[in-house]
Amino acid sequence: MTALACTRALGGVLPYTLVWSVGLPAARPAAIAIAVAAGGGLVAASVAWAVPTTLGLIAAIAVLAVGLSRRAGEPRERFVFRGSGLSVRIGRYAAPRVVSESLSQLLIWLDVLIVGAIAGPAAAGVYGAATRIASAGSLVDQAIRVVVAPVFSRLLHQDDRAGLASVFRAATTWLVLFSAPIYLLLAAFAPVALSVVGDAFVHGEAALITLAAGSIVSFLAGNVHSVLLMSGRSGLAAGNKVFAVALDVALLFLFVPHHGIAGAALAWAIACAADALLATIEVRYLLGLRLPLASGLRALGIASATVGVAAIASRWVFGPTWLGLAVAIAVGGGALVVWARAASAVLDLDAFAAHARGRRDSGASS
């Protein structure tokens, strides 16, 4: 991860994407399948899961070495890390980030543990499967955040508020436009998605629908967390996570005894929405930034009118079946592409693409 972060600092996200987001996720299940086919047990499968990480490290270091060699002849000022005070600045920023990321993971897994303690291990298993399936839509958020976070940092450093608002609007539109359809399909065909794990998990439909709805609401805030972090306010972000986790735990003990895993999903959704709301308020009133927070509503309307309507109609006609899901994806996805193509300027898709080209050009010149 450190080597890949260095490759991003050199001005590109392709190595990070290929190694971390594509290579490792693809290699791990393949390695596990080979280990199991060869007669290996739990230990062999665990080793097979870990081995691709070493291969990823070798690839990342190789890419980094090539990138550094290409810049070897560039003129630069001599920099000595020791005594520069940079380590203290990094520590002050990174320490709250460690807390924040730890709490983010805690928010994901603590639900399952508390559900198991209150409702039993069977309910925890179903809820855990629902949360894993619901995380599929977050891939869009992760992909966009990797690209826009350094852009936010640069624009904040330059105090380019108009540029920041423009990039935020475009990024939020993309985030909602391409993540909301995933969650709409998951909500409409929750039994189908859960049946992948096993027929006994199908009764987690209400929980998955709630998780999907909560994710859409949170994504409407856009990449506001990245804006807060890139402004240097990692302490505020960590404080927000502390509040979100505390709220989630309190709501879990309030909802789960009466509503089961659906109540757990509702607690998680409320906690995530509260986290996004706090970050939005802090960006507006502490940083003094007016972000176009309503930019995702138009994208959500388009996703709902295309994929959402197709999903509801397909489920009504074909029921919660794989055929119904396939029809919804084909019809709704096709309509979404046509609409987005026709309204690309309104949806800031052209602006976002133009900014990406400009970023590459500026990266090459710098």
Number of C-alpha atoms within 10 A of each C-alpha: 13 10 19 24 15 18 23 19 11 15 16 18 16 13 19 21 16 14 20 18 15 12 18 21 13 13 18 20 15 15 20 22 16 15 20 15 10 10 10 15 12 11 10 17 19 15 14 22 20 15 15 20 18 11 14 20 17 13 18 23 16 12 18 20 13 12 16 13 11 10 11 10 8 7 7 8 5 6 7 8 9 8 8 10 9 12 12 11 10 10 11 14 16 15 13 18 19 13 17 21 14 13 21 18 10 14 21 16 13 17 25 23 16 18 26 18 12 16 17 13 15 13 20 22 17 24 27 21 20 28 20 11 20 24 14 13 21 15 13 17 19 13 14 15 19 15 15 19 16 17 21 26 19 15 18 18 11 11 11 12 16 13 16 24 18 16 23 25 24 24 24 27 27 23 29 30 24 17 22 29 25 22 28 23 23 26 25 28 25 27 22 22 25 22 15 12 14 12 11 12 20 19 17 23 24 19 25 32 25 22 27 28 20 21 23 23 20 20 22 23 24 29 26 23 22 21 26 23 21 19 17 16 19 23 19 18 24 22 17 23 27 18 15 25 22 14 18 25 18 13 18 25 16 14 17 21 14 11 15 20 31 21 22 28 29 24 27 27 22 19 26 25 21 19 22 25 17 21 25 23 14 19 21 14 10 12 13 11 18 14 22 17 17 14 22 25 16 15 23 23 14 19 27 19 15 23 26 26 17 25 27 19 16 24 21 12 10 13 16 17 17 15 14 23 24 13 18 25 22 14 16 24 18 14 18 22 14 13 15 19 13 11 13 15 12 14 22 21 18 15 17 21 12 11 17 16 12 12 15 13 11 11 12 10 7 7
